[in-house]
Amino acid sequence: MTEPNGQKPPETIPEKCNLDASLTLRPRSRANSPQCLNCGSVLHGPFCHYCGQPDRNFMRFFPALLREFMQEFIELDSRFARTMKPLLFKPGRLTRDYLLGRRYKYTPPLRLYLFSSIIFFVLAANISSEKIKVQLQQDAEKTAESASSEASERTRSDELFGILSAAQVPDAERIVDVYETHWDTAPDEASKPAFEAGQINLNGEPWDPVTNPFEMAWLPDSFNHWVNKEIATSPDTARRIAENPNVIVEKIFELLPGTMFVMLPIAALVLKIWYLFARRFYIEHLIFSLHLHSFVYVSLAMMLLFELSAQLVTEGGQNAFGTGLQWAAELITLWIPLYLLLALRCVYQQGWGMTVVKFVMAGGSYFAILIATTSIAAILGFLLL
């Protein structure tokens, strides 16, 4: 019998190798078919070597299938756990294993990046939002105290005027006015805009929608018109942000995940340029970029959790435990750049001197692009409000 590709199947079946049992089908899950039920190829194991379909038996009692599904789900979870150890504590090991073909026991790079980035951005957005809410509440309490103090001062000024009038002191009103100037001299800034649109300078002159508008020749006219419209409403936007900073924070965190996803191929391109003679394909640098960004996201998420926990336990009176958590956050801050350096050394296998030079140059190039990209995201966040 010939296989679909016209070749004869091997006459001898290879001896069973001592492999990880979690990487194959369990004996009770197999259908034990002599041929693949999909393409008809002779089977030499639980998977078809031609089309890849598993020889799985689904015609069984539902409780048994449900039990197997739960076991496979737990194994998938352990697959993620097996990925975390080299990702966090073995710089470059995950990328090297993946490039050498040892991939199945690890979470795929793109899935790992998406999971870690979602966790980080959700956590960072919520913590930032809560901090702003606490600050706004404190500001509101201070404003209430100031209003109460102002009412008290007015009451005292009225009492002073009554005492001076009863004593028939000349110029009682002028004396009270002088007293009030010590606490009523600050103008009401709350109703004033943070700035006027005319204070924005373009080409050294104040912005004006007619005489000096924002205009880029290489951009569509509709985009230039939209920017000028947003500039005109920017004072109102600034007032909204001053009243509730969460508005701009939420908008920026909406844009940042997409912005950082765009940085992935850029980071791979930076590595490709600085390791131009390493004879590596672009996809290898891209996989390394996915792993590095995933590590940074997971580390930053852990650092935020440690800092938040330290603050909570310190407020609860556990100062020693809070100090320990704060030290753990500081250690993560130191571990991130050291990890990146060691990862470069592990993946590209160059000497320490060359690795340090390329770490500085590639890191500087990446951060320059990152700062420019995030600044654009922040400006767009302001304009899109």
Solvent accessible surface area in square Angstrom, and as a share of the most:
residue,aa,sasa,rsa
1,M,144,0.64
2,T,80,0.46
3,E,12,0.05
4,P,70,0.44
5,N,73,0.38
6,G,56,0.54
7,Q,120,0.53
8,K,168,0.71
9,P,29,0.18
10,P,77,0.48
11,E,173,0.77
12,T,107,0.62
13,I,119,0.60
14,P,101,0.63
15,E,157,0.70
16,K,199,0.84
17,C,85,0.51
18,N,157,0.81
19,L,141,0.70
20,D,76,0.40
21,A,80,0.62
22,S,41,0.26
23,L,71,0.35
24,T,55,0.32
25,L,13,0.07
26,R,70,0.26
27,P,103,0.65
28,R,122,0.44
29,S,3,0.02
30,R,71,0.26
31,A,37,0.29
32,N,121,0.62
33,S,22,0.14
34,P,109,0.68
35,Q,69,0.31
36,C,7,0.04
37,L,140,0.69
38,N,94,0.48
39,C,37,0.22
40,G,24,0.23
41,S,0,0.00
42,V,39,0.22
43,L,22,0.11
44,H,59,0.26
45,G,35,0.34
46,P,25,0.16
47,F,93,0.39
48,C,4,0.03
49,H,109,0.48
50,Y,100,0.38
51,C,55,0.33
52,G,43,0.41
53,Q,69,0.31
54,P,49,0.31
55,D,13,0.07
56,R,55,0.20
57,N,42,0.21
58,F,126,0.52
59,M,176,0.78
60,R,64,0.23
61,F,175,0.73
62,F,140,0.58
63,P,90,0.57
64,A,19,0.15
65,L,42,0.21
66,L,86,0.43
67,R,119,0.43
68,E,7,0.03
69,F,125,0.52
70,M,92,0.41
71,Q,52,0.23
72,E,65,0.29
73,F,119,0.49
74,I,110,0.56
75,E,50,0.23
76,L,85,0.42
77,D,88,0.46
78,S,39,0.25
79,R,44,0.16
80,F,54,0.23
81,A,61,0.47
82,R,87,0.32
83,T,0,0.00
84,M,35,0.15
85,K,122,0.52
86,P,9,0.06
87,L,0,0.00
88,L,22,0.11
89,F,137,0.57
90,K,78,0.33
91,P,22,0.14
92,G,5,0.05
93,R,104,0.38
94,L,5,0.03
95,T,1,0.01
96,R,89,0.33
97,D,2,0.01
98,Y,42,0.16
99,L,47,0.23
100,L,109,0.54
101,G,45,0.43
102,R,124,0.45
103,R,120,0.44
104,Y,137,0.52
105,K,72,0.31
106,Y,12,0.04
107,T,11,0.07
108,P,39,0.25
109,P,8,0.05
110,L,87,0.43
111,R,130,0.47
112,L,0,0.00
113,Y,4,0.01
114,L,79,0.39
115,F,97,0.41
116,S,2,0.01
117,S,10,0.07
118,I,105,0.53
119,I,80,0.41
120,F,29,0.12
121,F,17,0.07
122,V,82,0.47
123,L,35,0.17
124,A,10,0.08
125,A,28,0.22
126,N,86,0.44
127,I,18,0.09
128,S,33,0.21
129,S,18,0.12
130,E,95,0.43
131,K,123,0.52
132,I,30,0.15
133,K,106,0.45
134,V,77,0.44
135,Q,90,0.40
136,L,54,0.27
137,Q,113,0.50
138,Q,84,0.37
139,D,60,0.31
140,A,61,0.48
141,E,92,0.41
142,K,130,0.55
143,T,92,0.54
144,A,62,0.48
145,E,118,0.53
146,S,69,0.44
147,A,58,0.45
148,S,72,0.46
149,S,59,0.38
150,E,72,0.32
151,A,59,0.46
152,S,44,0.28
153,E,33,0.15
154,R,106,0.39
155,T,73,0.42
156,R,112,0.41
157,S,1,0.01
158,D,100,0.52
159,E,101,0.45
160,L,55,0.27
161,F,77,0.32
162,G,38,0.36
163,I,117,0.59
164,L,25,0.13
165,S,51,0.33
166,A,88,0.68
167,A,68,0.53
168,Q,160,0.71
169,V,52,0.30
170,P,107,0.67
171,D,87,0.45
172,A,12,0.09
173,E,117,0.53
174,R,144,0.52
175,I,65,0.33
176,V,12,0.07
177,D,81,0.42
178,V,78,0.45
179,Y,69,0.26
180,E,44,0.20
181,T,72,0.42
182,H,152,0.68
183,W,58,0.20
184,D,72,0.37
185,T,99,0.58
186,A,89,0.69
187,P,84,0.53
188,D,100,0.52
189,E,103,0.46
190,A,91,0.70
191,S,84,0.54
192,K,109,0.46
193,P,44,0.28
194,A,76,0.59
195,F,57,0.24
196,E,95,0.42
197,A,15,0.12
198,G,39,0.38
199,Q,117,0.52
200,I,50,0.26
201,N,101,0.52
202,L,39,0.19
203,N,148,0.76
204,G,74,0.71
205,E,102,0.46
206,P,82,0.51
207,W,16,0.06
208,D,51,0.26
209,P,79,0.49
210,V,126,0.72
211,T,117,0.68
212,N,19,0.10
213,P,43,0.27
214,F,40,0.17
215,E,123,0.55
216,M,79,0.35
217,A,108,0.84
218,W,195,0.68
219,L,37,0.18
220,P,84,0.53
221,D,120,0.62
222,S,85,0.55
223,F,75,0.31
224,N,11,0.06
225,H,130,0.58
226,W,69,0.24
227,V,11,0.06
228,N,21,0.11
229,K,125,0.53
230,E,30,0.13
231,I,16,0.08
232,A,54,0.42
233,T,61,0.35
234,S,4,0.02
235,P,14,0.09
236,D,77,0.40
237,T,9,0.05
238,A,15,0.12
239,R,73,0.27
240,R,111,0.41
241,I,31,0.16
242,A,75,0.58
243,E,119,0.53
244,N,59,0.30
245,P,41,0.26
246,N,8,0.04
247,V,34,0.19
248,I,25,0.13
249,V,28,0.16
250,E,98,0.44
251,K,46,0.19
252,I,42,0.21
253,F,43,0.18
254,E,119,0.53
255,L,47,0.24
256,L,32,0.16
257,P,50,0.32
258,G,43,0.41
259,T,18,0.11
260,M,21,0.09
261,F,95,0.40
262,V,84,0.48
263,M,0,0.00
264,L,5,0.02
265,P,59,0.37
266,I,48,0.24
267,A,9,0.07
268,A,0,0.00
269,L,92,0.46
270,V,13,0.07
271,L,14,0.07
272,K,55,0.23
273,I,104,0.53
274,W,81,0.29
275,Y,3,0.01
276,L,104,0.52
277,F,188,0.78
278,A,32,0.25
279,R,232,0.85
280,R,58,0.21
281,F,156,0.65
282,Y,81,0.31
283,I,97,0.49
284,E,33,0.15
285,H,0,0.00
286,L,43,0.21
287,I,20,0.10
288,F,2,0.01
289,S,1,0.01
290,L,15,0.08
291,H,8,0.03
292,L,27,0.14
293,H,18,0.08
294,S,0,0.00
295,F,1,0.00
296,V,39,0.22
297,Y,9,0.04
298,V,24,0.14
299,S,4,0.03
300,L,44,0.22
301,A,7,0.05
302,M,66,0.29
303,M,32,0.14
304,L,37,0.18
305,L,87,0.43
306,F,59,0.25
307,E,64,0.28
308,L,63,0.31
309,S,41,0.27
310,A,5,0.04
311,Q,93,0.42
312,L,105,0.52
313,V,34,0.20
314,T,64,0.37
315,E,124,0.56
316,G,62,0.59
317,G,53,0.51
318,Q,110,0.49
319,N,95,0.49
320,A,90,0.70
321,F,120,0.50
322,G,2,0.02
323,T,70,0.40
324,G,39,0.38
325,L,22,0.11
326,Q,69,0.31
327,W,160,0.56
328,A,27,0.21
329,A,1,0.01
330,E,82,0.37
331,L,108,0.54
332,I,20,0.10
333,T,66,0.39
334,L,124,0.61
335,W,76,0.26
336,I,24,0.12
337,P,63,0.40
338,L,86,0.43
339,Y,8,0.03
340,L,37,0.18
341,L,31,0.15
342,L,54,0.27
343,A,0,0.00
344,L,11,0.05
345,R,74,0.27
346,C,29,0.17
347,V,5,0.03
348,Y,15,0.06
349,Q,103,0.46
350,Q,51,0.23
351,G,44,0.43
352,W,125,0.44
353,G,52,0.50
354,M,100,0.45
355,T,1,0.01
356,V,66,0.38
357,V,84,0.48
358,K,28,0.12
359,F,51,0.21
360,V,88,0.51
361,M,90,0.40
362,A,7,0.06
363,G,22,0.22
364,G,44,0.42
365,S,38,0.25
366,Y,35,0.13
367,F,110,0.46
368,A,63,0.49
369,I,63,0.32
370,L,29,0.15
371,I,113,0.57
372,A,54,0.42
373,T,30,0.17
374,T,41,0.24
375,S,52,0.33
376,I,104,0.53
377,A,5,0.04
378,A,38,0.30
379,I,105,0.53
380,L,63,0.31
381,G,0,0.00
382,F,52,0.22
383,L,22,0.11
384,L,85,0.42
385,L,42,0.21
